[in-house]
Amino acid sequence: MGEPWRDLRVGDRIRVVRFPSDWERPDYHVPPCTRRLYRLLIERGRPVRVYEVDEDGLPWVRCRFRLGDGWEHHFLAVNDDSWVRVSKL
């Protein structure tokens, strides 16, 4: 069975619904800023759109959050099991 993220294409919408299962391994290190980004995406509950698939086949999403009087921008490669595809209407 293949990895579902490999089927993502530009324009697909996904929702991050949990932390990646790899993070549960005792030897797996995740920077605090990445944990924070996943937490923000999970709490917000809105879909994000794949805007690019790079030369290695990694799908990327971008998002932004309003913080105080400005915006915080993020980019995230989606190559884990933290997301679900959002159906097209």
LOROVO-390868 format. One line per 10 residues: their letters; for each residue x, y, z of N, C-alpha, C, O. Coordinates in nm, 2 decimals, always signed. Example, Ala and Ser with C-alpha at 12.3 -4.5 7.8 and 13.67 -1.06 7.14 Angstrom:
<sites>
as	+1.32/-0.57/+0.78/+1.23/-0.45/+0.78/+1.32/-0.33/+0.78/+1.42/-0.33/+0.85 | +1.28/-0.22/+0.71/+1.37/-0.11/+0.71/+1.29/+0.00/+0.79/+1.34/+0.11/+0.80
</sites>
This chain:
<sites>
mgepwrdlrv	+0.08/-0.12/+0.00/+0.00/+0.00/+0.00/+0.09/+0.12/+0.00/+0.18/+0.13/+0.08 | +0.06/+0.22/-0.09/+0.14/+0.34/-0.10/+0.10/+0.44/+0.01/+0.01/+0.43/+0.09 | +0.18/+0.55/+0.02/+0.15/+0.65/+0.11/+0.05/+0.75/+0.05/+0.08/+0.80/-0.05 | -0.06/+0.78/+0.12/-0.16/+0.86/+0.07/-0.12/+1.00/+0.02/-0.17/+1.06/-0.07 | -0.02/+1.06/+0.09/+0.02/+1.19/+0.06/+0.08/+1.20/-0.08/+0.09/+1.31/-0.14 | +0.13/+1.09/-0.13/+0.19/+1.08/-0.27/+0.08/+1.11/-0.38/+0.12/+1.14/-0.49 | -0.05/+1.09/-0.34/-0.15/+1.12/-0.44/-0.20/+1.26/-0.44/-0.29/+1.29/-0.52 | -0.15/+1.34/-0.35/-0.20/+1.48/-0.34/-0.14/+1.56/-0.46/-0.03/+1.54/-0.50 | -0.23/+1.65/-0.51/-0.19/+1.73/-0.63/-0.22/+1.88/-0.59/-0.30/+1.91/-0.50 | -0.16/+1.97/-0.67/-0.19/+2.11/-0.65/-0.34/+2.13/-0.66/-0.41/+2.09/-0.75
gdrirvvrfp	-0.39/+2.21/-0.57/-0.53/+2.24/-0.56/-0.61/+2.15/-0.47/-0.72/+2.19/-0.42 | -0.56/+2.04/-0.43/-0.63/+1.95/-0.33/-0.64/+2.02/-0.20/-0.55/+2.09/-0.16 | -0.75/+1.99/-0.13/-0.77/+2.05/+0.00/-0.76/+1.94/+0.11/-0.82/+1.83/+0.09 | -0.69/+1.97/+0.22/-0.68/+1.88/+0.33/-0.70/+1.95/+0.46/-0.70/+2.07/+0.46 | -0.73/+1.87/+0.56/-0.74/+1.93/+0.69/-0.65/+1.85/+0.79/-0.66/+1.73/+0.79 | -0.57/+1.92/+0.86/-0.48/+1.86/+0.96/-0.57/+1.83/+1.08/-0.63/+1.92/+1.14 | -0.57/+1.70/+1.12/-0.66/+1.66/+1.23/-0.59/+1.60/+1.35/-0.66/+1.57/+1.45 | -0.46/+1.57/+1.34/-0.39/+1.51/+1.45/-0.24/+1.53/+1.43/-0.20/+1.57/+1.32 | -0.16/+1.50/+1.53/-0.02/+1.51/+1.52/+0.02/+1.38/+1.44/-0.04/+1.28/+1.45 | +0.13/+1.38/+1.36/+0.18/+1.26/+1.29/+0.21/+1.15/+1.39/+0.27/+1.18/+1.50
sdwerpdyhv	+0.18/+1.03/+1.35/+0.21/+0.92/+1.44/+0.36/+0.89/+1.46/+0.39/+0.84/+1.56 | +0.44/+0.93/+1.37/+0.59/+0.92/+1.38/+0.63/+0.99/+1.51/+0.74/+0.96/+1.57 | +0.56/+1.10/+1.55/+0.61/+1.18/+1.66/+0.60/+1.10/+1.79/+0.66/+1.14/+1.89 | +0.53/+0.99/+1.79/+0.52/+0.91/+1.92/+0.64/+0.83/+1.94/+0.66/+0.78/+2.06 | +0.73/+0.81/+1.84/+0.85/+0.73/+1.86/+0.94/+0.80/+1.96/+0.96/+0.92/+1.95 | +1.00/+0.73/+2.05/+1.09/+0.80/+2.16/+1.21/+0.87/+2.10/+1.26/+0.96/+2.16 | +1.26/+0.82/+1.98/+1.38/+0.88/+1.93/+1.35/+0.99/+1.82/+1.44/+1.04/+1.76 | +1.23/+1.03/+1.81/+1.19/+1.12/+1.70/+1.18/+1.26/+1.76/+1.11/+1.29/+1.86 | +1.26/+1.35/+1.70/+1.27/+1.49/+1.75/+1.18/+1.58/+1.66/+1.19/+1.58/+1.54 | +1.10/+1.67/+1.72/+1.02/+1.76/+1.65/+1.05/+1.90/+1.71/+1.03/+1.92/+1.83
ppctrrlyrl	+1.09/+2.00/+1.63/+1.11/+2.13/+1.68/+0.98/+2.19/+1.74/+0.87/+2.17/+1.69 | +0.99/+2.27/+1.85/+0.87/+2.33/+1.91/+0.79/+2.41/+1.81/+0.67/+2.41/+1.82 | +0.86/+2.48/+1.72/+0.78/+2.56/+1.63/+0.69/+2.48/+1.54/+0.59/+2.52/+1.49 | +0.74/+2.36/+1.50/+0.66/+2.27/+1.42/+0.54/+2.21/+1.50/+0.43/+2.20/+1.44 | +0.57/+2.18/+1.62/+0.46/+2.13/+1.71/+0.35/+2.24/+1.72/+0.23/+2.21/+1.72 | +0.39/+2.36/+1.74/+0.30/+2.47/+1.75/+0.22/+2.49/+1.63/+0.10/+2.51/+1.63 | +0.28/+2.48/+1.51/+0.21/+2.50/+1.38/+0.10/+2.39/+1.37/-0.01/+2.42/+1.33 | +0.14/+2.26/+1.39/+0.04/+2.16/+1.39/-0.08/+2.18/+1.49/-0.20/+2.16/+1.45 | -0.05/+2.23/+1.61/-0.15/+2.25/+1.71/-0.24/+2.36/+1.66/-0.36/+2.35/+1.67 | -0.19/+2.47/+1.60/-0.27/+2.58/+1.55/-0.36/+2.53/+1.43/-0.48/+2.56/+1.43
liergrpvrv	-0.31/+2.45/+1.34/-0.39/+2.40/+1.23/-0.50/+2.30/+1.28/-0.61/+2.31/+1.23 | -0.47/+2.22/+1.38/-0.57/+2.13/+1.44/-0.68/+2.21/+1.50/-0.80/+2.19/+1.48 | -0.64/+2.31/+1.59/-0.74/+2.39/+1.66/-0.82/+2.47/+1.57/-0.94/+2.49/+1.59 | -0.76/+2.52/+1.46/-0.84/+2.61/+1.37/-0.94/+2.52/+1.29/-1.06/+2.57/+1.27 | -0.91/+2.40/+1.25/-1.00/+2.31/+1.19/-1.04/+2.34/+1.05/-1.13/+2.28/+0.99 | -0.98/+2.44/+0.99/-1.01/+2.47/+0.85/-0.92/+2.40/+0.75/-0.80/+2.37/+0.79 | -0.96/+2.38/+0.63/-0.88/+2.31/+0.53/-0.77/+2.41/+0.48/-0.79/+2.53/+0.48 | -0.66/+2.35/+0.43/-0.56/+2.42/+0.36/-0.55/+2.35/+0.22/-0.58/+2.24/+0.20 | -0.50/+2.43/+0.13/-0.48/+2.38/-0.01/-0.34/+2.36/-0.05/-0.25/+2.43/-0.01 | -0.32/+2.25/-0.12/-0.18/+2.21/-0.17/-0.15/+2.32/-0.28/-0.23/+2.33/-0.37
yevdedglpw	-0.05/+2.39/-0.26/-0.01/+2.50/-0.36/+0.11/+2.45/-0.44/+0.13/+2.52/-0.55 | +0.18/+2.35/-0.41/+0.30/+2.31/-0.48/+0.33/+2.16/-0.45/+0.31/+2.12/-0.34 | +0.38/+2.09/-0.55/+0.44/+1.96/-0.54/+0.58/+1.98/-0.59/+0.60/+2.01/-0.71 | +0.68/+1.96/-0.50/+0.82/+1.99/-0.54/+0.88/+1.88/-0.62/+0.81/+1.78/-0.65 | +1.00/+1.90/-0.66/+1.07/+1.81/-0.75/+1.09/+1.67/-0.69/+1.11/+1.57/-0.76 | +1.08/+1.66/-0.56/+1.09/+1.53/-0.49/+0.95/+1.46/-0.47/+0.94/+1.36/-0.41 | +0.85/+1.53/-0.52/+0.71/+1.48/-0.50/+0.64/+1.51/-0.37/+0.53/+1.46/-0.34 | +0.70/+1.60/-0.29/+0.64/+1.64/-0.16/+0.54/+1.75/-0.19/+0.57/+1.85/-0.25 | +0.41/+1.73/-0.14/+0.31/+1.83/-0.15/+0.33/+1.93/-0.04/+0.36/+1.90/+0.08 | +0.31/+2.06/-0.07/+0.33/+2.17/+0.03/+0.20/+2.25/+0.04/+0.13/+2.27/-0.06
vrcrfrlgdg	+0.17/+2.29/+0.16/+0.06/+2.38/+0.19/+0.12/+2.51/+0.25/+0.23/+2.51/+0.31 | +0.04/+2.61/+0.24/+0.08/+2.74/+0.31/-0.04/+2.79/+0.39/-0.15/+2.76/+0.35 | -0.01/+2.85/+0.49/-0.12/+2.90/+0.58/-0.07/+3.03/+0.65/+0.05/+3.06/+0.65 | -0.17/+3.10/+0.70/-0.13/+3.22/+0.78/-0.23/+3.23/+0.90/-0.34/+3.19/+0.89 | -0.18/+3.30/+1.00/-0.26/+3.32/+1.12/-0.25/+3.46/+1.16/-0.14/+3.52/+1.16 | -0.36/+3.52/+1.20/-0.36/+3.66/+1.25/-0.32/+3.65/+1.39/-0.38/+3.59/+1.48 | -0.21/+3.73/+1.42/-0.16/+3.73/+1.56/-0.14/+3.88/+1.60/-0.06/+3.95/+1.54 | -0.21/+3.92/+1.69/-0.20/+4.06/+1.73/-0.24/+4.16/+1.62/-0.35/+4.15/+1.57 | -0.14/+4.24/+1.58/-0.17/+4.34/+1.47/-0.11/+4.30/+1.34/-0.10/+4.38/+1.25 | -0.07/+4.17/+1.33/-0.01/+4.13/+1.20/-0.04/+3.98/+1.17/-0.13/+3.92/+1.23
wehhflavnd	+0.03/+3.93/+1.07/+0.01/+3.80/+1.02/+0.14/+3.72/+1.04/+0.25/+3.77/+1.03 | +0.12/+3.59/+1.06/+0.23/+3.49/+1.07/+0.21/+3.39/+0.96/+0.10/+3.33/+0.95 | +0.31/+3.38/+0.87/+0.30/+3.29/+0.75/+0.38/+3.16/+0.77/+0.49/+3.17/+0.83 | +0.32/+3.05/+0.73/+0.39/+2.92/+0.74/+0.38/+2.84/+0.61/+0.29/+2.86/+0.53 | +0.48/+2.76/+0.59/+0.48/+2.66/+0.48/+0.51/+2.52/+0.54/+0.59/+2.51/+0.63 | +0.44/+2.42/+0.49/+0.45/+2.29/+0.55/+0.45/+2.18/+0.45/+0.35/+2.18/+0.37 | +0.55/+2.09/+0.45/+0.54/+1.97/+0.36/+0.45/+1.87/+0.43/+0.46/+1.85/+0.55 | +0.37/+1.81/+0.35/+0.27/+1.71/+0.40/+0.31/+1.57/+0.36/+0.28/+1.53/+0.25 | +0.39/+1.51/+0.44/+0.44/+1.37/+0.41/+0.42/+1.28/+0.53/+0.51/+1.20/+0.57 | +0.30/+1.29/+0.59/+0.27/+1.21/+0.71/+0.13/+1.17/+0.71/+0.06/+1.18/+0.61
dswvrvskl	+0.08/+1.12/+0.83/-0.06/+1.07/+0.84/-0.15/+1.16/+0.92/-0.24/+1.12/+0.99 | -0.11/+1.29/+0.93/-0.18/+1.39/+1.02/-0.31/+1.45/+0.96/-0.38/+1.53/+1.02 | -0.34/+1.42/+0.84/-0.44/+1.49/+0.76/-0.55/+1.40/+0.70/-0.53/+1.28/+0.69 | -0.66/+1.46/+0.66/-0.76/+1.39/+0.58/-0.80/+1.48/+0.46/-0.79/+1.61/+0.47 | -0.83/+1.42/+0.36/-0.87/+1.50/+0.23/-1.01/+1.55/+0.25/-1.10/+1.49/+0.31 | -1.03/+1.68/+0.21/-1.15/+1.75/+0.21/-1.22/+1.73/+0.08/-1.17/+1.76/-0.03 | -1.34/+1.67/+0.08/-1.42/+1.64/-0.04/-1.45/+1.77/-0.11/-1.48/+1.88/-0.05 | -1.45/+1.77/-0.24/-1.50/+1.88/-0.33/-1.65/+1.88/-0.33/-1.71/+1.77/-0.33 | -1.71/+1.99/-0.32/-1.85/+2.00/-0.32/-1.91/+1.99/-0.46/-2.03/+2.00/-0.48
</sites>
